Amino acid sequence: MRKPKTAAYMSSANLPQYMWGDPAYAYERVEGATCRGCGWIVRVHVAGQPVDSCGKGRRFGVRCRHYEEGKNAG
């Protein structure tokens, strides 16, 4: 059985080391590892729900060598 998320569990002491310091820097590190803004992102509809997918057939959510800033940027 899982422990409930309490205030002590979600305190800043439980943050990973790279999240300490300047919040803008931490955000850039997290977003820099994703494929958000890539021109190869395509939206497909699966069972009536829109789902983002990689147009190159790669795993979605992790930046790969095919990353290109495109129309989805911003």
C-alpha positions as a printed Julia matrix, in Angstrom:
74×3 Matrix{Float64}:
   0.0    0.0     0.0
   1.3    3.45   -0.91
   1.98   6.13    1.63
  -0.21   9.21    1.26
   1.57  12.29   -0.03
   1.98  14.52    2.96
   3.48  17.99    3.25
   6.7   16.45    4.59
   6.88  14.06    1.61
   6.5   16.91   -0.87
   8.91  19.3     0.85
  11.8   20.9    -0.98
  14.19  18.54    0.81
  12.96  15.76   -1.5
  13.86  17.58   -4.72
  16.57  16.1    -6.92
  19.87  17.95   -6.77
  19.5   19.56  -10.21
  16.25  21.23   -9.08
  17.98  23.23   -6.34
  18.98  26.79   -7.09
  17.54  29.06   -9.75
  14.04  27.85  -10.8
  14.54  29.14  -14.36
  17.71  27.05  -14.74
  15.93  23.94  -13.42
  13.05  24.5   -15.86
  15.46  24.83  -18.78
  17.16  21.56  -17.86
  13.85  19.69  -17.73
  12.49  21.2   -20.96
  15.82  20.75  -22.71
  15.52  16.98  -22.38
  12.06  16.8   -23.96
  10.99  16.98  -27.58
   8.49  19.75  -26.92
   8.56  22.24  -29.79
   9.94  19.78  -32.33
   8.65  20.09  -35.89
   8.19  16.31  -36.14
   5.43  16.16  -33.51
   2.15  15.02  -35.03
  -1.22  14.79  -33.32
  -3.2   11.62  -33.98
  -6.61  10.6   -32.66
  -6.77   7.26  -30.86
 -10.13   6.1   -29.54
 -11.46   9.64  -29.87
  -8.61  11.18  -27.82
  -5.9   13.4   -29.32
  -2.43  11.95  -28.71
   0.93  13.52  -29.61
   3.34  11.27  -31.44
   6.73  11.48  -33.13
   6.6   11.71  -36.93
   9.95   9.89  -37.11
   8.66   6.91  -35.14
  10.83   7.65  -32.13
   9.77   7.51  -28.49
   7.74  10.61  -27.7
   8.83  12.81  -24.82
  12.6   12.31  -25.06
  14.67  14.57  -27.31
  16.45  12.63  -30.03
  18.97  13.46  -32.73
  16.13  14.3   -35.15
  14.96  17.25  -33.03
  14.18  20.3   -35.18
  12.58  23.5   -34.02
   9.43  23.79  -36.04
   5.95  25.19  -36.27
   5.05  23.71  -32.86
   7.74  25.71  -31.07
   6.66  28.23  -28.5
